[in-house]
Amino acid sequence: MHIPVLSREVVEWLAIRPEGIYVDATAGAGGHTRAILERLTTGRLIAFDRDPWALEIAREQLRAYQDKIMLVQENFTNLPVFLRQLGLTGVDGIVADLGLSQMQIDAPERGFSLKAAGPLDMRMDPREPLTAEEIVNRWSERELAQLIYQLGEERRSQRIARAVVRARPVRNTVQLATLIEACLGGRRRAASRATGTRIHPATRTFQALRMTVNRELESLEQFLRNAPSCLASGGRLVVISFHSLEDRLVKQYFQSWNREGRMRNLTRHVVRPSAEEVHSNPRSRSARLRAAERLEEGEQSPVSLELIN
Ligand SMILES: C[S@@+](CC[C@H](N)C(=O)[O-])C[C@H]1O[C@@H](n2cnc3c(N)ncnc32)[C@H](O)[C@@H]1O
């Protein structure tokens, strides 16, 4: 099961008003959704997830709150259009907890698992046309090396791309993980740059494939571009990222909003999980939370905070 990351901090930074309207842009198993719903009286929550299976689990988990919640199977890039259709000019808070849930990773048939054989799929939304299979078996060696280097931040990307192309057709996730492990010299575990902990040698390549299949950075960028206009004045945005490229994008947007006086940055230092949380939920170790607040038109951020990490 998926354990929500930085749940207490999400609720604190959203500063939930019991009568407010909130958006959980990434419902997943509904952990953060539930934490928000528990604090609403007359308030309402709109929960997005682009993955229909995730949304079904959230629906099950949140049955008790069905009169307060609206579940939507959509990419969070569509949030502005959706709010407009509902006639909402701005909500009181939005949370986006990026990436995948543990349930998605653990289901072999989704194709995210390094350990249990499954099809090379990796789509969060099965309506999307591109799968990992297409990239692994059809893209050029150069394109493969490039995406593994850029999105996986993997130095040995060219060696991996060459081995993948030679092994074609690659049929499942374990075959791919095993061939990457072999081409990098056996069972040696790489160290994660974010955390220093040992990871499977194919982890970075899988991450790069998944981010490409789901156009994750593009979606995040589009979401961030529109986020301020989806918030009422005083409304808050909380973003949790797990990847340095995502966090860099979030930080850049927060800095420019702060400079332009559109949003006040609330987290000068990025918020990380406590040692206790990392101990009880190792998946949380690379999480980084940032929060910002929508300013009134013409209002200035009282202290111009530059983010320092
Ligand atoms: C880390 S999980 C969220 C877990 C959730 N906060 C919880 O406590 O259970 C991320 C979820 O976001 C969804 N997701 C990722 N990118 C998305 C996007 N662009 N639009 C909508 N949902 C997205 C994934 O399908 C996944 O279910």
The ligand as an ORCA input file, in Angstrom:
! r2SCAN-3c Opt
* xyz 0 1
  C       2.946      9.980     -5.497
  S       1.388      9.465     -6.091
  C       0.271     10.379     -5.083
  C      -0.025      9.721     -3.795
  C      -1.098     10.406     -2.994
  N      -0.732     11.760     -2.608
  C      -1.445      9.609     -1.754
  O      -1.257     10.132     -0.648
  O      -1.907      8.481     -1.877
  C       1.250     10.344     -7.581
  C      -0.050     10.111     -8.334
  O      -0.150     11.157     -9.277
  C      -0.628     10.663    -10.489
  N      -0.102     11.581    -11.502
  C       1.176     11.761    -11.875
  N       1.254     12.710    -12.817
  C      -0.007     13.164    -13.022
  C      -0.562     14.166    -13.874
  N       0.192     14.864    -14.732
  N      -1.889     14.390    -13.788
  C      -2.677     13.686    -12.934
  N      -2.199     12.716    -12.136
  C      -0.882     12.462    -12.165
  C      -0.096      9.248    -10.565
  O      -0.928      8.460    -11.402
  C      -0.130      8.804     -9.104
  O      -1.316      8.136     -8.797
*
